[in-house]
Amino acid sequence: MQPATLGLLRTAFPADRLNMPIAVRSAVIAASTAAGPVVGGLLVEHASWSWVFFLNVPLGRSPWPSASPSCATYAASGRPAAWT
């Protein structure tokens, strides 16, 4: 997943503006790597292991509204939205 996001960023941003998106991407990866085991441990300790699935459903669906315009642009033009 990480190499794919880097490739997407390199495609979407020009070389002179690429530093900030890569920094944000790296910060999100670091934060999720650090917080994942802690949040998972607290969830299992205080609720139940099955609550992990209830937490993942809203998190997995959250990118859908922001992806809808990009998908519509791609479907209408036949090419990715970053190239328009």
Secondary structure, 3 states (H helix, E strand, C coil): CHHHHHHHHHHHCCHHHCHHHHHHHHHHHHHHHHHHHHHHHHHHHHCCCCHHHHHHHHHHHCCHHHHHHHHHHHHHHCCCHHHC
